[in-house]
């Protein structure tokens, strides 16, 4: 369920801490998320140690790998703000700059969606994407997410405000659920 012909999603391992540290501390991308300050190596090592529980922590990070002879991480995908009552979660995604535009983002979103709907029993996934981030909007659309709204002046980038697009993927109802 967490892999297809070209990609796999896997749990974080302690050896992921160093490259995750670099990603999380790249301040040029902080404006797109909620990061306000750097994360220390010790905190990242603790996070990568895998001492999480999706239902307790209400978040999950999975590492994206290509299925090559020697698999290497190409990014990470997150479920966050898990709402167990309403069976929904936010989606975060980061692909290493050197690996962008190679299909990893779309494949990982498809794998995550299948996992969330079929295994976790979630009803919907959502994301807030800066309206000026056309590549992300295109990737989410290609993975089956639909833009359902615009949040005006939602994200502060430097001294300007940027709209955010609200995108959702809602699990199709089976005949039994109807």
Secondary structure, DSSP 8 states (H G I E B T S, - for coil): --B-SSEEEEE--GGGHHHHHHHHT-GGGGGGSS--S---HHHHHHHHTT---HHHHS-EEEEEEE-STT--EEEEEEEEEEETTTTEEEEEEEE-GGGTTSSHHHHHHHHHHHIIIIIS--SEEEEEEETT-HHHHHHHHHTT-EEEEEEEEEEEETTEEEEEEEEEEE----TTT-
